Amino acid sequence: GAVVSQHPSWVICKSGTSVKIECRSLDFQATTMFWYRQFPKQSLMLMATSNEGSKATYEQGVEKDKFLINHASLTLSTLTVTSAHPEDSSFYICSARIDRQNGYTFGSGTRLTVV
Amino acid sequence: GQQVMQIPQYQHVQEGEDFTTYCNSSTTLSNIQWYKQRPGGHPVFLIQLVKSGEVKKQKRLTFQFGEAKKNSSLHITATQTTDVGTYFCAVHYNFNKFYFGSGTKLNVKP
């Protein structure tokens, strides 16, 4: 079945550094990918919609200069958390639509801890 | 902004009891999807409902889409410990945005 491969699965970084998270669609092309953030015991909050070959669209309250999204190809979208702070520690997860009948498939998520 | 409300937030049941979670939207939905997220895992697609009044079953799970296409429910009959997890509904709104409900965390006591 359609799979989205997300890396890394976890990362610990120091405050002020940047972290890049990759999502690759395997065996299918994803013109659109969605990036979510999930804090403990909370729902997935949509951060931005990544569009291949064009700028991402960000949700209200999400800083586009802090969360850089690049979707340069039909199979790869990246999220870079720049100048990370402890409050950015969260579970980040990407998603892509398979087709109308089979919903969306999710990456395995990246647990980011900023110390 | 547009949101989908999901209740209850938590549900603790004894194994063998039934469980239901509900999602409500203030606007008419084109479709609604349901996902299950196990602790520490990522959401896994369960089903999509499209038609008004639609009812779909997957073994012990029954999914229903309201006549007005503004609400939906997921019912689990005779829960098992393997049903533990958080169940989310998810909907599309404008510009192909895909939002999740707040989720219902199910705990099943053996």
Interface residues (C-beta under 8 A of the other chain):
Chain A: T32 F34 Y36 K41 Q42 S43 L44 M45 L46 T49 T57 Q60 I93 S95 R97 R100 Q101 N102 G103 Y104 T105 F106 G107 S108 G109
Chain B: G1 Q33 Y35 G41 H42 P43 V44 F45 I47 Q48 F88 A90 F95 N96 K97 F98 Y99 F100 G101 S102 G103 K105
